[in-house]
Amino acid sequence: MPGYVHQNTDAALDAASLAHSALLVIDELGEVEESPFVDKIRTPTQNSARLCRAARAAGVPVIFANDAHIPGLDRELELWGPHNLAGAPESRPSSVLECQEGDFVVEKRRYSAFFQTPLRLLLDELGVDTLILCGFDTNICVMHTAADAYFNNYRLIVVGDATETFLIGDQASGLEYMQKCYAAKLVDTDEAVALLANVKAVRP
């Protein structure tokens, strides 16, 4: 029986490949300085803010995928306790990200931004074939969103220093898993911003 040999099929990285991309910001919610994980999420959130500015300047859609749980209903609350409840300030994008008119907000009740949400329809109508992912937690909501994106044939770019894990597992292993299992291209914020700076010229 043939053995498994991993093939490097991650997304191409050039301005043309990002001409039909969107930036998907996952669960970067509430006020950073009020978070019990502030020391871990401060820098990644600042990096995500840079990505948001660069995407807007390039005409690349910015989409916020936000937990918005319903008390007494959502199974996730049984595991993790009350958090990011629908309508609460803690379920709004961090003020650091400067969510503005023209951005999109998708509310979710499970880890994946695709599961039972309008995200797929939104991406179809925007003509998106490549997703740039950032956010929290790397090994939970980012990873499950990456899985569904891969299963739905989107190309993936994950901005490693604009994600972080603080609930389970370690950051390096989570990033490696998405790279190997979901063909995600791993970049840092500087690389992503530089690429986005060149996208406007090639967008149709």
C-alpha positions in Angstrom: 0.0 0.0 0.0 1.5 3.4 -1.0 2.5 5.6 1.9 1.3 9.1 2.4 3.6 11.9 1.1 2.4 15.4 1.9 2.3 17.6 -1.2 2.9 21.4 -0.9 -0.3 22.8 -2.5 -0.8 25.9 -0.5 -2.1 29.1 -2.0 0.0 31.1 -4.5 1.1 34.4 -3.1 0.9 37.4 -5.4 -1.3 40.4 -6.0 -3.2 38.7 -8.8 -4.1 35.7 -6.6 -5.6 38.1 -4.0 -7.7 40.1 -6.6 -10.7 38.0 -5.5 -9.9 37.7 -1.8 -11.6 38.8 1.4 -10.1 39.3 4.9 -12.0 37.3 7.4 -11.5 38.4 11.0 -12.6 35.7 13.5 -13.8 36.5 17.0 -11.7 39.6 17.7 -14.3 40.9 20.0 -14.7 43.3 22.9 -12.1 45.6 24.5 -8.7 44.1 24.4 -7.5 45.7 27.6 -10.5 44.2 29.5 -9.7 40.7 28.3 -8.3 38.1 30.7 -6.0 37.2 27.8 -4.9 40.7 27.1 -1.1 39.9 27.1 -1.7 37.3 24.4 -4.1 39.1 22.2 -2.9 42.7 22.3 -0.3 42.4 19.5 -2.3 40.0 17.3 -5.3 42.4 17.5 -3.0 45.4 16.5 -1.8 43.3 13.6 -5.3 42.5 12.5 -6.1 46.2 12.6 -3.2 46.8 10.1 -4.7 44.1 7.9 -8.1 45.7 8.0 -6.7 49.1 7.0 -4.6 47.5 4.2 -7.6 45.5 2.9 -9.9 48.5 2.8 -7.3 50.5 1.0 -7.0 47.8 -1.6 -10.7 47.4 -2.0 -10.6 43.9 -0.5 -13.7 43.2 1.6 -13.4 43.0 5.4 -15.7 40.5 7.1 -16.0 40.1 10.8 -17.2 36.7 12.0 -18.5 37.2 15.5 -19.7 34.8 18.2 -23.2 35.8 19.1 -24.5 33.1 21.4 -28.1 32.7 22.6 -28.3 32.0 26.4 -30.0 28.7 27.3 -29.7 27.4 23.7 -26.2 27.3 22.3 -24.4 24.0 23.1 -21.0 25.8 23.1 -22.1 27.6 26.3 -22.3 24.2 28.0 -18.6 23.7 27.3 -17.2 27.2 27.8 -19.7 28.9 30.0 -21.4 32.2 29.1 -19.4 34.3 26.7 -19.9 36.6 23.7 -23.7 36.7 24.1 -25.8 38.0 21.2 -26.3 41.8 21.5 -23.7 42.3 24.3 -20.8 44.7 23.8 -18.4 41.7 24.1 -19.8 40.3 20.8 -18.9 43.4 18.8 -15.6 43.7 16.9 -12.8 45.2 19.0 -12.7 48.9 18.7 -9.0 48.6 17.7 -10.2 47.2 14.4 -12.3 50.2 13.6 -15.2 48.4 12.1 -16.9 50.8 9.6 -19.5 51.2 7.0 -18.6 49.0 4.1 -17.3 46.2 6.3 -19.5 43.1 6.8 -20.5 41.4 10.0 -21.5 37.7 10.2 -22.8 36.4 13.5 -22.1 32.8 14.3 -23.2 30.4 17.1 -20.7 27.6 16.5 -16.9 27.6 16.0 -16.9 27.8 12.3 -17.9 31.0 10.6 -19.5 28.9 7.8 -21.8 26.7 9.9 -25.4 27.8 9.6 -24.4 31.4 8.7 -24.8 33.5 5.5 -21.1 33.6 5.0 -21.0 31.3 1.9 -23.7 33.4 0.2 -21.9 36.6 1.0 -18.6 35.3 -0.4 -20.3 34.0 -3.5 -21.9 37.4 -4.1 -18.6 39.2 -3.5 -16.9 36.9 -6.0 -14.4 35.7 -3.4 -12.2 32.6 -4.0 -9.4 33.3 -1.5 -9.7 33.9 2.2 -7.2 35.7 4.4 -7.8 34.5 8.0 -6.9 36.2 11.3 -8.4 36.0 14.7 -8.9 33.8 17.8 -8.6 31.1 19.0 -6.2 29.6 16.5 -7.0 26.0 17.4 -10.8 26.4 17.7 -12.7 29.0 15.7 -9.9 29.8 13.2 -9.1 26.2 12.6 -12.8 25.1 12.2 -13.4 28.0 9.8 -10.3 27.1 7.8 -11.6 23.5 7.6 -14.9 24.5 6.2 -13.2 27.0 3.8 -11.0 24.2 2.5 -14.0 21.8 2.2 -15.8 24.5 0.2 -12.8 24.9 -2.2 -11.5 28.3 -1.0 -7.8 29.1 -1.1 -6.5 30.0 2.3 -3.9 32.4 3.7 -3.5 32.5 7.5 -1.7 35.4 9.0 0.1 33.7 11.9 1.0 36.8 14.0 -2.6 38.1 13.7 -3.9 34.9 15.3 -3.4 33.4 18.8 -4.3 30.4 20.8 -5.1 30.7 24.5 -7.7 28.0 25.3 -6.3 24.8 23.9 -3.1 23.5 22.3 -0.2 25.6 21.1 0.1 28.2 18.4 2.8 26.5 16.2 1.0 23.2 16.0 -2.3 24.9 15.1 -0.7 26.8 12.3 1.1 23.7 11.0 -2.1 21.7 11.0 -3.9 24.3 8.8 -0.9 24.5 6.5 -0.7 20.7 6.1 -4.3 19.7 6.2 -6.1 22.7 4.6 -3.4 23.9 2.2 -3.2 27.2 4.0 -0.3 29.6 3.1 1.2 30.9 6.3 2.4 34.5 6.3 3.0 37.3 8.8 1.4 40.7 8.9 4.2 42.5 7.1 4.0 40.0 4.2 0.2 40.3 4.0 0.1 44.1 4.1 2.8 44.2 1.3 0.7 41.9 -0.9 -2.5 43.9 -0.2 -0.7 47.1 -1.2 -0.4 45.7 -4.7 -3.9 44.2 -5.1 -5.7 47.4 -6.1 -3.8 47.6 -9.4 -4.9 44.2 -10.5 -8.5 44.1 -9.3 -11.0 44.1 -12.1 
